[in-house]
């Protein structure tokens, strides 16, 4: 019935459990499991005059700094 299963993963406990269930179903159905890593997007990102990525919000900048 299920030959391909797509599982969004963001490294939370819920996504870990979802991946376990998807793998179990995939194995029982002789299917394939695909993972897609999900991240928050830093909104309003731009390049400053020095060519560095910046965000217009403090929380966006914090996230952007962590990603970079």
mmCIF file as Biopython writes it, N, C-alpha, C and O atoms, coordinates in Angstrom:
data_model
#
loop_
_atom_site.group_PDB
_atom_site.id
_atom_site.type_symbol
_atom_site.label_atom_id
_atom_site.label_alt_id
_atom_site.label_comp_id
_atom_site.label_asym_id
_atom_site.label_entity_id
_atom_site.label_seq_id
_atom_site.pdbx_PDB_ins_code
_atom_site.Cartn_x
_atom_site.Cartn_y
_atom_site.Cartn_z
_atom_site.occupancy
_atom_site.B_iso_or_equiv
_atom_site.auth_seq_id
_atom_site.auth_asym_id
_atom_site.pdbx_PDB_model_num
ATOM 1   N N  . UNK A ? 1  ? 0.820  -1.197 0.000  1.0 0.0 1  A 1 
ATOM 2   C CA . UNK A ? 1  ? 0.000  0.000  0.000  1.0 0.0 1  A 1 
ATOM 3   C C  . UNK A ? 1  ? 0.864  1.261  0.000  1.0 0.0 1  A 1 
ATOM 4   O O  . UNK A ? 1  ? 0.669  2.140  -0.840 1.0 0.0 1  A 1 
ATOM 5   N N  . UNK A ? 2  ? 1.811  1.361  0.925  1.0 0.0 2  A 1 
ATOM 6   C CA . UNK A ? 2  ? 2.693  2.529  0.979  1.0 0.0 2  A 1 
ATOM 7   C C  . UNK A ? 2  ? 4.061  2.140  0.434  1.0 0.0 2  A 1 
ATOM 8   O O  . UNK A ? 2  ? 4.767  1.341  1.049  1.0 0.0 2  A 1 
ATOM 9   N N  . UNK A ? 3  ? 4.439  2.690  -0.702 1.0 0.0 3  A 1 
ATOM 10  C CA . UNK A ? 3  ? 5.740  2.398  -1.294 1.0 0.0 3  A 1 
ATOM 11  C C  . UNK A ? 3  ? 6.760  3.494  -0.997 1.0 0.0 3  A 1 
ATOM 12  O O  . UNK A ? 3  ? 7.964  3.242  -0.951 1.0 0.0 3  A 1 
ATOM 13  N N  . UNK A ? 4  ? 6.265  4.707  -0.798 1.0 0.0 4  A 1 
ATOM 14  C CA . UNK A ? 4  ? 7.150  5.830  -0.457 1.0 0.0 4  A 1 
ATOM 15  C C  . UNK A ? 4  ? 6.504  6.635  0.662  1.0 0.0 4  A 1 
ATOM 16  O O  . UNK A ? 4  ? 5.337  7.020  0.585  1.0 0.0 4  A 1 
ATOM 17  N N  . UNK A ? 5  ? 7.303  6.881  1.715  1.0 0.0 5  A 1 
ATOM 18  C CA . UNK A ? 5  ? 6.804  7.651  2.858  1.0 0.0 5  A 1 
ATOM 19  C C  . UNK A ? 5  ? 7.761  8.811  3.092  1.0 0.0 5  A 1 
ATOM 20  O O  . UNK A ? 5  ? 8.967  8.609  3.236  1.0 0.0 5  A 1 
ATOM 21  N N  . UNK A ? 6  ? 7.226  10.022 3.130  1.0 0.0 6  A 1 
ATOM 22  C CA . UNK A ? 6  ? 8.021  11.221 3.397  1.0 0.0 6  A 1 
ATOM 23  C C  . UNK A ? 6  ? 7.789  11.651 4.846  1.0 0.0 6  A 1 
ATOM 24  O O  . UNK A ? 6  ? 6.648  11.831 5.271  1.0 0.0 6  A 1 
ATOM 25  N N  . UNK A ? 7  ? 8.881  11.814 5.602  1.0 0.0 7  A 1 
ATOM 26  C CA . UNK A ? 7  ? 8.786  12.189 7.011  1.0 0.0 7  A 1 
ATOM 27  C C  . UNK A ? 7  ? 9.522  13.506 7.229  1.0 0.0 7  A 1 
ATOM 28  O O  . UNK A ? 7  ? 10.736 13.564 7.034  1.0 0.0 7  A 1 
ATOM 29  N N  . UNK A ? 8  ? 8.816  14.568 7.628  1.0 0.0 8  A 1 
ATOM 30  C CA . UNK A ? 8  ? 9.512  15.820 7.976  1.0 0.0 8  A 1 
ATOM 31  C C  . UNK A ? 8  ? 10.194 15.652 9.331  1.0 0.0 8  A 1 
ATOM 32  O O  . UNK A ? 8  ? 9.573  15.186 10.287 1.0 0.0 8  A 1 
ATOM 33  N N  . UNK A ? 9  ? 11.469 16.030 9.416  1.0 0.0 9  A 1 
ATOM 34  C CA . UNK A ? 9  ? 12.260 15.836 10.632 1.0 0.0 9  A 1 
ATOM 35  C C  . UNK A ? 9  ? 12.824 17.174 11.091 1.0 0.0 9  A 1 
ATOM 36  O O  . UNK A ? 9  ? 13.450 17.896 10.315 1.0 0.0 9  A 1 
ATOM 37  N N  . UNK A ? 10 ? 12.592 17.500 12.371 1.0 0.0 10 A 1 
ATOM 38  C CA . UNK A ? 10 ? 13.180 18.722 12.935 1.0 0.0 10 A 1 
ATOM 39  C C  . UNK A ? 10 ? 13.933 18.438 14.229 1.0 0.0 10 A 1 
ATOM 40  O O  . UNK A ? 10 ? 14.205 19.353 15.007 1.0 0.0 10 A 1 
ATOM 41  N N  . UNK A ? 11 ? 14.268 17.167 14.459 1.0 0.0 11 A 1 
ATOM 42  C CA . UNK A ? 11 ? 15.044 16.704 15.606 1.0 0.0 11 A 1 
ATOM 43  C C  . UNK A ? 11 ? 14.317 16.839 16.938 1.0 0.0 11 A 1 
ATOM 44  O O  . UNK A ? 11 ? 14.955 16.857 17.991 1.0 0.0 11 A 1 
ATOM 45  N N  . UNK A ? 12 ? 12.985 16.934 16.904 1.0 0.0 12 A 1 
ATOM 46  C CA . UNK A ? 12 ? 12.210 16.903 18.137 1.0 0.0 12 A 1 
ATOM 47  C C  . UNK A ? 12 ? 11.852 15.453 18.435 1.0 0.0 12 A 1 
ATOM 48  O O  . UNK A ? 12 ? 11.997 14.579 17.580 1.0 0.0 12 A 1 
ATOM 49  N N  . UNK A ? 13 ? 11.384 15.207 19.651 1.0 0.0 13 A 1 
ATOM 50  C CA . UNK A ? 13 ? 10.981 13.855 20.037 1.0 0.0 13 A 1 
ATOM 51  C C  . UNK A ? 13 ? 9.810  13.370 19.171 1.0 0.0 13 A 1 
ATOM 52  O O  . UNK A ? 13 ? 9.748  12.197 18.802 1.0 0.0 13 A 1 
ATOM 53  N N  . UNK A ? 14 ? 8.896  14.271 18.855 1.0 0.0 14 A 1 
ATOM 54  C CA . UNK A ? 14 ? 7.749  13.890 18.026 1.0 0.0 14 A 1 
ATOM 55  C C  . UNK A ? 14 ? 8.196  13.436 16.638 1.0 0.0 14 A 1 
ATOM 56  O O  . UNK A ? 14 ? 7.684  12.445 16.117 1.0 0.0 14 A 1 
ATOM 57  N N  . UNK A ? 15 ? 9.140  14.148 16.039 1.0 0.0 15 A 1 
ATOM 58  C CA . UNK A ? 15 ? 9.569  13.751 14.700 1.0 0.0 15 A 1 
ATOM 59  C C  . UNK A ? 15 ? 10.376 12.457 14.752 1.0 0.0 15 A 1 
ATOM 60  O O  . UNK A ? 15 ? 10.347 11.672 13.805 1.0 0.0 15 A 1 
ATOM 61  N N  . UNK A ? 16 ? 11.095 12.229 15.848 1.0 0.0 16 A 1 
ATOM 62  C CA . UNK A ? 16 ? 11.826 10.971 16.011 1.0 0.0 16 A 1 
ATOM 63  C C  . UNK A ? 16 ? 10.845 9.798  16.055 1.0 0.0 16 A 1 
ATOM 64  O O  . UNK A ? 16 ? 11.072 8.763  15.427 1.0 0.0 16 A 1 
ATOM 65  N N  . UNK A ? 17 ? 9.758  9.972  16.799 1.0 0.0 17 A 1 
ATOM 66  C CA . UNK A ? 17 ? 8.745  8.915  16.878 1.0 0.0 17 A 1 
ATOM 67  C C  . UNK A ? 17 ? 8.060  8.708  15.533 1.0 0.0 17 A 1 
ATOM 68  O O  . UNK A ? 17 ? 7.784  7.574  15.142 1.0 0.0 17 A 1 
ATOM 69  N N  . UNK A ? 18 ? 7.788  9.793  14.830 1.0 0.0 18 A 1 
ATOM 70  C CA . UNK A ? 18 ? 7.166  9.682  13.503 1.0 0.0 18 A 1 
ATOM 71  C C  . UNK A ? 18 ? 8.072  8.920  12.552 1.0 0.0 18 A 1 
ATOM 72  O O  . UNK A ? 18 ? 7.598  8.124  11.741 1.0 0.0 18 A 1 
ATOM 73  N N  . UNK A ? 19 ? 9.372  9.162  12.647 1.0 0.0 19 A 1 
ATOM 74  C CA . UNK A ? 19 ? 10.321 8.448  11.793 1.0 0.0 19 A 1 
ATOM 75  C C  . UNK A ? 19 ? 10.346 6.965  12.127 1.0 0.0 19 A 1 
ATOM 76  O O  . UNK A ? 19 ? 10.416 6.128  11.227 1.0 0.0 19 A 1 
ATOM 77  N N  . UNK A ? 20 ? 10.290 6.631  13.408 1.0 0.0 20 A 1 
ATOM 78  C CA . UNK A ? 20 ? 10.249 5.220  13.813 1.0 0.0 20 A 1 
ATOM 79  C C  . UNK A ? 20 ? 9.018  4.519  13.240 1.0 0.0 20 A 1 
ATOM 80  O O  . UNK A ? 20 ? 9.113  3.405  12.725 1.0 0.0 20 A 1 
ATOM 81  N N  . UNK A ? 21 ? 7.870  5.177  13.335 1.0 0.0 21 A 1 
ATOM 82  C CA . UNK A ? 21 ? 6.628  4.591  12.812 1.0 0.0 21 A 1 
ATOM 83  C C  . UNK A ? 21 ? 6.725  4.442  11.294 1.0 0.0 21 A 1 
ATOM 84  O O  . UNK A ? 21 ? 6.338  3.411  10.744 1.0 0.0 21 A 1 
ATOM 85  N N  . UNK A ? 22 ? 7.239  5.463  10.621 1.0 0.0 22 A 1 
ATOM 86  C CA . UNK A ? 22 ? 7.367  5.406  9.163  1.0 0.0 22 A 1 
ATOM 87  C C  . UNK A ? 22 ? 8.295  4.271  8.742  1.0 0.0 22 A 1 
ATOM 88  O O  . UNK A ? 22 ? 8.019  3.574  7.765  1.0 0.0 22 A 1 
ATOM 89  N N  . UNK A ? 23 ? 9.395  4.081  9.474  1.0 0.0 23 A 1 
ATOM 90  C CA . UNK A ? 23 ? 10.323 2.994  9.150  1.0 0.0 23 A 1 
ATOM 91  C C  . UNK A ? 23 ? 9.666  1.631  9.349  1.0 0.0 23 A 1 
ATOM 92  O O  . UNK A ? 23 ? 9.883  0.711  8.561  1.0 0.0 23 A 1 
ATOM 93  N N  . UNK A ? 24 ? 8.872  1.507  10.391 1.0 0.0 24 A 1 
ATOM 94  C CA . UNK A ? 24 ? 8.168  0.245  10.641 1.0 0.0 24 A 1 
ATOM 95  C C  . UNK A ? 24 ? 7.190  -0.047 9.507  1.0 0.0 24 A 1 
ATOM 96  O O  . UNK A ? 24 ? 7.137  -1.165 8.993  1.0 0.0 24 A 1 
ATOM 97  N N  . UNK A ? 25 ? 6.419  0.964  9.122  1.0 0.0 25 A 1 
ATOM 98  C CA . UNK A ? 25 ? 5.458  0.787  8.024  1.0 0.0 25 A 1 
ATOM 99  C C  . UNK A ? 25 ? 6.203  0.485  6.728  1.0 0.0 25 A 1 
ATOM 100 O O  . UNK A ? 25 ? 5.811  -0.407 5.975  1.0 0.0 25 A 1 
ATOM 101 N N  . UNK A ? 26 ? 7.272  1.225  6.472  1.0 0.0 26 A 1 
ATOM 102 C CA . UNK A ? 26 ? 8.046  1.003  5.256  1.0 0.0 26 A 1 
ATOM 103 C C  . UNK A ? 26 ? 8.606  -0.405 5.169  1.0 0.0 26 A 1 
ATOM 104 O O  . UNK A ? 26 ? 8.606  -1.020 4.103  1.0 0.0 26 A 1 
ATOM 105 N N  . UNK A ? 27 ? 9.084  -0.909 6.298  1.0 0.0 27 A 1 
ATOM 106 C CA . UNK A ? 27 ? 9.628  -2.267 6.320  1.0 0.0 27 A 1 
ATOM 107 C C  . UNK A ? 27 ? 8.528  -3.295 6.070  1.0 0.0 27 A 1 
ATOM 108 O O  . UNK A ? 27 ? 8.714  -4.231 5.292  1.0 0.0 27 A 1 
ATOM 109 N N  . UNK A ? 28 ? 7.386  -3.121 6.728  1.0 0.0 28 A 1 
ATOM 110 C CA . UNK A ? 28 ? 6.269  -4.068 6.564  1.0 0.0 28 A 1 
ATOM 111 C C  . UNK A ? 28 ? 5.721  -4.054 5.141  1.0 0.0 28 A 1 
ATOM 112 O O  . UNK A ? 28 ? 5.282  -5.087 4.636  1.0 0.0 28 A 1 
ATOM 113 N N  . UNK A ? 29 ? 5.743  -2.897 4.494  1.0 0.0 29 A 1 
ATOM 114 C CA . UNK A ? 29 ? 5.173  -2.765 3.154  1.0 0.0 29 A 1 
ATOM 115 C C  . UNK A ? 29 ? 6.235  -2.852 2.051  1.0 0.0 29 A 1 
ATOM 116 O O  . UNK A ? 29 ? 5.932  -2.661 0.874  1.0 0.0 29 A 1 
ATOM 117 N N  . UNK A ? 30 ? 7.481  -3.143 2.443  1.0 0.0 30 A 1 
ATOM 118 C CA . UNK A ? 30 ? 8.600  -3.183 1.493  1.0 0.0 30 A 1 
ATOM 119 C C  . UNK A ? 30 ? 8.688  -1.867 0.717  1.0 0.0 30 A 1 
ATOM 120 O O  . UNK A ? 30 ? 8.865  -1.849 -0.502 1.0 0.0 30 A 1 
ATOM 121 N N  . UNK A ? 31 ? 8.560  -0.766 1.467  1.0 0.0 31 A 1 
ATOM 122 C CA . UNK A ? 31 ? 8.600  0.558  0.856  1.0 0.0 31 A 1 
ATOM 123 C C  . UNK A ? 31 ? 9.876  1.316  1.208  1.0 0.0 31 A 1 
ATOM 124 O O  . UNK A ? 31 ? 10.787 0.765  1.826  1.0 0.0 31 A 1 
ATOM 125 N N  . UNK A ? 32 ? 9.929  2.553  0.819  1.0 0.0 32 A 1 
ATOM 126 C CA . UNK A ? 32 ? 11.074 3.430  1.076  1.0 0.0 32 A 1 
ATOM 127 C C  . UNK A ? 32 ? 10.640 4.588  1.957  1.0 0.0 32 A 1 
ATOM 128 O O  . UNK A ? 32 ? 9.524  5.091  1.835  1.0 0.0 32 A 1 
ATOM 129 N N  . UNK A ? 33 ? 11.534 5.007  2.847  1.0 0.0 33 A 1 
ATOM 130 C CA . UNK A ? 33 ? 11.266 6.137  3.736  1.0 0.0 33 A 1 
ATOM 131 C C  . UNK A ? 33 ? 12.225 7.257  3.374  1.0 0.0 33 A 1 
ATOM 132 O O  . UNK A ? 33 ? 13.436 7.050  3.303  1.0 0.0 33 A 1 
ATOM 133 N N  . UNK A ? 34 ? 11.683 8.437  3.147  1.0 0.0 34 A 1 
ATOM 134 C CA . UNK A ? 34 ? 12.477 9.621  2.838  1.0 0.0 34 A 1 
ATOM 135 C C  . UNK A ? 34 ? 12.320 10.619 3.980  1.0 0.0 34 A 1 
ATOM 136 O O  . UNK A ? 34 ? 11.221 10.814 4.498  1.0 0.0 34 A 1 
ATOM 137 N N  . UNK A ? 35 ? 13.411 11.239 4.362  1.0 0.0 35 A 1 
ATOM 138 C CA . UNK A ? 35 ? 13.367 12.266 5.404  1.0 0.0 35 A 1 
ATOM 139 C C  . UNK A ? 35 ? 13.597 13.627 4.763  1.0 0.0 35 A 1 
ATOM 140 O O  . UNK A ? 35 ? 14.387 13.772 3.830  1.0 0.0 35 A 1 
ATOM 141 N N  . UNK A ? 36 ? 12.890 14.618 5.288  1.0 0.0 36 A 1 
ATOM 142 C CA . UNK A ? 36 ? 13.085 15.990 4.846  1.0 0.0 36 A 1 
ATOM 143 C C  . UNK A ? 36 ? 13.322 16.817 6.108  1.0 0.0 36 A 1 
ATOM 144 O O  . UNK A ? 36 ? 12.452 16.907 6.975  1.0 0.0 36 A 1 
ATOM 145 N N  . UNK A ? 37 ? 14.512 17.421 6.201  1.0 0.0 37 A 1 
ATOM 146 C CA . UNK A ? 37 ? 14.846 18.219 7.373  1.0 0.0 37 A 1 
ATOM 147 C C  . UNK A ? 37 ? 14.170 19.577 7.283  1.0 0.0 37 A 1 
ATOM 148 O O  . UNK A ? 37 ? 14.288 20.280 6.279  1.0 0.0 37 A 1 
ATOM 149 N N  . UNK A ? 38 ? 13.462 19.937 8.346  1.0 0.0 38 A 1 
ATOM 150 C CA . UNK A ? 38 ? 12.711 21.180 8.396  1.0 0.0 38 A 1 
ATOM 151 C C  . UNK A ? 38 ? 13.412 22.160 9.323  1.0 0.0 38 A 1 
ATOM 152 O O  . UNK A ? 38 ? 13.797 21.797 10.435 1.0 0.0 38 A 1 
ATOM 153 N N  . UNK A ? 39 ? 13.581 23.406 8.874  1.0 0.0 39 A 1 
ATOM 154 C CA . UNK A ? 39 ? 14.158 24.460 9.713  1.0 0.0 39 A 1 
ATOM 155 C C  . UNK A ? 39 ? 13.293 25.702 9.621  1.0 0.0 39 A 1 
ATOM 156 O O  . UNK A ? 39 ? 12.592 25.921 8.633  1.0 0.0 39 A 1 
ATOM 157 N N  . UNK A ? 40 ? 13.355 26.517 10.677 1.0 0.0 40 A 1 
ATOM 158 C CA . UNK A ? 40 ? 12.663 27.806 10.638 1.0 0.0 40 A 1 
ATOM 159 C C  . UNK A ? 40 ? 13.423 28.723 9.678  1.0 0.0 40 A 1 
ATOM 160 O O  . UNK A ? 40 ? 14.645 28.629 9.562  1.0 0.0 40 A 1 
ATOM 161 N N  . UNK A ? 41 ? 12.717 29.583 9.013  1.0 0.0 41 A 1 
ATOM 162 C CA . UNK A ? 41 ? 13.349 30.535 8.118  1.0 0.0 41 A 1 
ATOM 163 C C  . UNK A ? 41 ? 13.508 31.873 8.821  1.0 0.0 41 A 1 
ATOM 164 O O  . UNK A ? 41 ? 12.593 32.342 9.498  1.0 0.0 41 A 1 
ATOM 165 N N  . UNK A ? 42 ? 14.669 32.479 8.658  1.0 0.0 42 A 1 
ATOM 166 C CA . UNK A ? 42 ? 14.873 33.835 9.160  1.0 0.0 42 A 1 
ATOM 167 C C  . UNK A ? 42 ? 14.251 34.778 8.145  1.0 0.0 42 A 1 
ATOM 168 O O  . UNK A ? 42 ? 14.718 34.866 7.009  1.0 0.0 42 A 1 
ATOM 169 N N  . UNK A ? 43 ? 13.216 35.473 8.540  1.0 0.0 43 A 1 
ATOM 170 C CA . UNK A ? 43 ? 12.500 36.331 7.609  1.0 0.0 43 A 1 
ATOM 171 C C  . UNK A ? 43 ? 13.245 37.638 7.383  1.0 0.0 43 A 1 
ATOM 172 O O  . UNK A ? 43 ? 14.028 38.065 8.232  1.0 0.0 43 A 1 
ATOM 173 N N  . UNK A ? 44 ? 13.012 38.256 6.274  1.0 0.0 44 A 1 
ATOM 174 C CA . UNK A ? 44 ? 13.596 39.544 5.918  1.0 0.0 44 A 1 
ATOM 175 C C  . UNK A ? 44 ? 15.117 39.519 5.954  1.0 0.0 44 A 1 
ATOM 176 O O  . UNK A ? 44 ? 15.741 40.372 6.586  1.0 0.0 44 A 1 
ATOM 177 N N  . UNK A ? 45 ? 15.705 38.558 5.286  1.0 0.0 45 A 1 
ATOM 178 C CA . UNK A ? 45 ? 17.165 38.448 5.211  1.0 0.0 45 A 1 
ATOM 179 C C  . UNK A ? 45 ? 17.656 39.255 4.024  1.0 0.0 45 A 1 
ATOM 180 O O  . UNK A ? 45 ? 17.051 39.241 2.952  1.0 0.0 45 A 1 
ATOM 181 N N  . UNK A ? 46 ? 18.765 39.964 4.231  1.0 0.0 46 A 1 
ATOM 182 C CA . UNK A ? 46 ? 19.353 40.760 3.165  1.0 0.0 46 A 1 
ATOM 183 C C  . UNK A ? 46 ? 20.872 40.755 3.318  1.0 0.0 46 A 1 
ATOM 184 O O  . UNK A ? 46 ? 21.395 40.361 4.361  1.0 0.0 46 A 1 
ATOM 185 N N  . UNK A ? 47 ? 21.569 41.189 2.289  1.0 0.0 47 A 1 
ATOM 186 C CA . UNK A ? 47 ? 23.021 41.342 2.337  1.0 0.0 47 A 1 
ATOM 187 C C  . UNK A ? 47 ? 23.339 42.798 2.650  1.0 0.0 47 A 1 
ATOM 188 O O  . UNK A ? 47 ? 22.827 43.704 1.992  1.0 0.0 47 A 1 
ATOM 189 N N  . UNK A ? 48 ? 24.192 43.025 3.664  1.0 0.0 48 A 1 
ATOM 190 C CA . UNK A ? 48 ? 24.578 44.402 3.970  1.0 0.0 48 A 1 
ATOM 191 C C  . UNK A ? 48 ? 25.676 44.866 3.016  1.0 0.0 48 A 1 
ATOM 192 O O  . UNK A ? 48 ? 26.061 44.133 2.105  1.0 0.0 48 A 1 
ATOM 193 N N  . UNK A ? 49 ? 26.176 46.077 3.225  1.0 0.0 49 A 1 
ATOM 194 C CA . UNK A ? 49 ? 27.181 46.647 2.312  1.0 0.0 49 A 1 
ATOM 195 C C  . UNK A ? 49 ? 28.499 45.872 2.304  1.0 0.0 49 A 1 
ATOM 196 O O  . UNK A ? 49 ? 29.290 46.008 1.371  1.0 0.0 49 A 1 
ATOM 197 N N  . UNK A ? 50 ? 28.741 45.057 3.343  1.0 0.0 50 A 1 
ATOM 198 C CA . UNK A ? 50 ? 29.948 44.230 3.393  1.0 0.0 50 A 1 
ATOM 199 C C  . UNK A ? 50 ? 29.718 42.825 2.831  1.0 0.0 50 A 1 
ATOM 200 O O  . UNK A ? 50 ? 30.622 41.990 2.834  1.0 0.0 50 A 1 
ATOM 201 N N  . UNK A ? 51 ? 28.501 42.578 2.351  1.0 0.0 51 A 1 
ATOM 202 C CA . UNK A ? 51 ? 28.177 41.281 1.778  1.0 0.0 51 A 1 
ATOM 203 C C  . UNK A ? 51 ? 27.854 40.224 2.819  1.0 0.0 51 A 1 
ATOM 204 O O  . UNK A ? 51 ? 27.929 39.029 2.533  1.0 0.0 51 A 1 
ATOM 205 N N  . UNK A ? 52 ? 27.492 40.655 4.036  1.0 0.0 52 A 1 
ATOM 206 C CA . UNK A ? 52 ? 27.132 39.725 5.101  1.0 0.0 52 A 1 
ATOM 207 C C  . UNK A ? 52 ? 25.615 39.634 5.221  1.0 0.0 52 A 1 
ATOM 208 O O  . UNK A ? 52 ? 24.903 40.621 5.034  1.0 0.0 52 A 1 
ATOM 209 N N  . UNK A ? 53 ? 25.132 38.435 5.535  1.0 0.0 53 A 1 
ATOM 210 C CA . UNK A ? 53 ? 23.696 38.239 5.696  1.0 0.0 53 A 1 
ATOM 211 C C  . UNK A ? 53 ? 23.226 38.876 6.993  1.0 0.0 53 A 1 
ATOM 212 O O  . UNK A ? 53 ? 23.853 38.710 8.040  1.0 0.0 53 A 1 
ATOM 213 N N  . UNK A ? 54 ? 22.134 39.596 6.920  1.0 0.0 54 A 1 
ATOM 214 C CA . UNK A ? 54 ? 21.532 40.254 8.082  1.0 0.0 54 A 1 
ATOM 215 C C  . UNK A ? 54 ? 20.033 40.025 8.060  1.0 0.0 54 A 1 
ATOM 216 O O  . UNK A ? 54 ? 19.441 39.771 7.010  1.0 0.0 54 A 1 
ATOM 217 N N  . UNK A ? 55 ? 19.419 40.122 9.257  1.0 0.0 55 A 1 
ATOM 218 C CA . UNK A ? 55 ? 17.973 40.023 9.364  1.0 0.0 55 A 1 
ATOM 219 C C  . UNK A ? 55 ? 17.448 41.313 9.977  1.0 0.0 55 A 1 
ATOM 220 O O  . UNK A ? 55 ? 18.143 41.957 10.763 1.0 0.0 55 A 1 
ATOM 221 N N  . UNK A ? 56 ? 16.241 41.687 9.626  1.0 0.0 56 A 1 
ATOM 222 C CA . UNK A ? 56 ? 15.666 42.929 10.132 1.0 0.0 56 A 1 
ATOM 223 C C  . UNK A ? 56 ? 15.118 42.800 11.543 1.0 0.0 56 A 1 
ATOM 224 O O  . UNK A ? 56 ? 14.765 43.806 12.158 1.0 0.0 56 A 1 
ATOM 225 N N  . UNK A ? 57 ? 15.039 41.573 12.074 1.0 0.0 57 A 1 
ATOM 226 C CA . UNK A ? 57 ? 14.549 41.382 13.433 1.0 0.0 57 A 1 
ATOM 227 C C  . UNK A ? 57 ? 15.634 40.740 14.293 1.0 0.0 57 A 1 
ATOM 228 O O  . UNK A ? 57 ? 16.492 40.018 13.784 1.0 0.0 57 A 1 
ATOM 229 N N  . UNK A ? 58 ? 15.592 41.007 15.598 1.0 0.0 58 A 1 
ATOM 230 C CA . UNK A ? 58 ? 16.599 40.458 16.522 1.0 0.0 58 A 1 
ATOM 231 C C  . UNK A ? 58 ? 16.525 38.933 16.575 1.0 0.0 58 A 1 
ATOM 232 O O  . UNK A ? 58 ? 17.555 38.259 16.558 1.0 0.0 58 A 1 
ATOM 233 N N  . UNK A ? 59 ? 15.317 38.393 16.638 1.0 0.0 59 A 1 
ATOM 234 C CA . UNK A ? 59 ? 15.196 36.933 16.688 1.0 0.0 59 A 1 
ATOM 235 C C  . UNK A ? 59 ? 15.617 36.299 15.373 1.0 0.0 59 A 1 
ATOM 236 O O  . UNK A ? 59 ? 16.214 35.223 15.359 1.0 0.0 59 A 1 
ATOM 237 N N  . UNK A ? 60 ? 15.306 36.962 14.273 1.0 0.0 60 A 1 
ATOM 238 C CA . UNK A ? 60 ? 15.745 36.479 12.969 1.0 0.0 60 A 1 
ATOM 239 C C  . UNK A ? 60 ? 17.260 36.495 12.857 1.0 0.0 60 A 1 
ATOM 240 O O  . UNK A ? 60 ? 17.848 35.575 12.289 1.0 0.0 60 A 1 
ATOM 241 N N  . UNK A ? 61 ? 17.909 37.545 13.398 1.0 0.0 61 A 1 
ATOM 242 C CA . UNK A ? 61 ? 19.361 37.640 13.356 1.0 0.0 61 A 1 
ATOM 243 C C  . UNK A ? 61 ? 19.998 36.550 14.227 1.0 0.0 61 A 1 
ATOM 244 O O  . UNK A ? 61 ? 21.016 35.966 13.855 1.0 0.0 61 A 1 
ATOM 245 N N  . UNK A ? 62 ? 19.398 36.287 15.372 1.0 0.0 62 A 1 
ATOM 246 C CA . UNK A ? 62 ? 19.925 35.240 16.255 1.0 0.0 62 A 1 
ATOM 247 C C  . UNK A ? 62 ? 19.871 33.880 15.545 1.0 0.0 62 A 1 
ATOM 248 O O  . UNK A ? 62 ? 20.837 33.118 15.576 1.0 0.0 62 A 1 
ATOM 249 N N  . UNK A ? 63 ? 18.748 33.591 14.916 1.0 0.0 63 A 1 
ATOM 250 C CA . UNK A ? 63 ? 18.609 32.341 14.181 1.0 0.0 63 A 1 
ATOM 251 C C  . UNK A ? 63 ? 19.604 32.280 13.021 1.0 0.0 63 A 1 
ATOM 252 O O  . UNK A ? 63 ? 20.246 31.253 12.800 1.0 0.0 63 A 1 
ATOM 253 N N  . UNK A ? 64 ? 19.724 33.361 12.300 1.0 0.0 64 A 1 
ATOM 254 C CA . UNK A ? 64 ? 20.634 33.418 11.166 1.0 0.0 64 A 1 
ATOM 255 C C  . UNK A ? 64 ? 22.076 33.187 11.620 1.0 0.0 64 A 1 
ATOM 256 O O  . UNK A ? 64 ? 22.820 32.458 10.964 1.0 0.0 64 A 1 
ATOM 257 N N  . UNK A ? 65 ? 22.476 33.802 12.737 1.0 0.0 65 A 1 
ATOM 258 C CA . UNK A ? 65 ? 23.839 33.611 13.275 1.0 0.0 65 A 1 
ATOM 259 C C  . UNK A ? 65 ? 24.085 32.160 13.636 1.0 0.0 65 A 1 
ATOM 260 O O  . UNK A ? 65 ? 25.173 31.635 13.402 1.0 0.0 65 A 1 
ATOM 261 N N  . UNK A ? 66 ? 23.070 31.500 14.209 1.0 0.0 66 A 1 
ATOM 262 C CA . UNK A ? 66 ? 23.216 30.083 14.583 1.0 0.0 66 A 1 
ATOM 263 C C  . UNK A ? 66 ? 23.376 29.210 13.340 1.0 0.0 66 A 1 
ATOM 264 O O  . UNK A ? 66 ? 24.180 28.278 13.326 1.0 0.0 66 A 1 
ATOM 265 N N  . UNK A ? 67 ? 22.611 29.516 12.308 1.0 0.0 67 A 1 
ATOM 266 C CA . UNK A ? 67 ? 22.673 28.715 11.087 1.0 0.0 67 A 1 
ATOM 267 C C  . UNK A ? 67 ? 24.010 28.918 10.377 1.0 0.0 67 A 1 
ATOM 268 O O  . UNK A ? 67 ? 24.629 27.958 9.919  1.0 0.0 67 A 1 
ATOM 269 N N  . UNK A ? 68 ? 24.444 30.151 10.291 1.0 0.0 68 A 1 
ATOM 270 C CA . UNK A ? 68 ? 25.697 30.434 9.599  1.0 0.0 68 A 1 
ATOM 271 C C  . UNK A ? 68 ? 26.886 29.979 10.404 1.0 0.0 68 A 1 
ATOM 272 O O  . UNK A ? 68 ? 28.025 30.141 9.968  1.0 0.0 68 A 1 
#
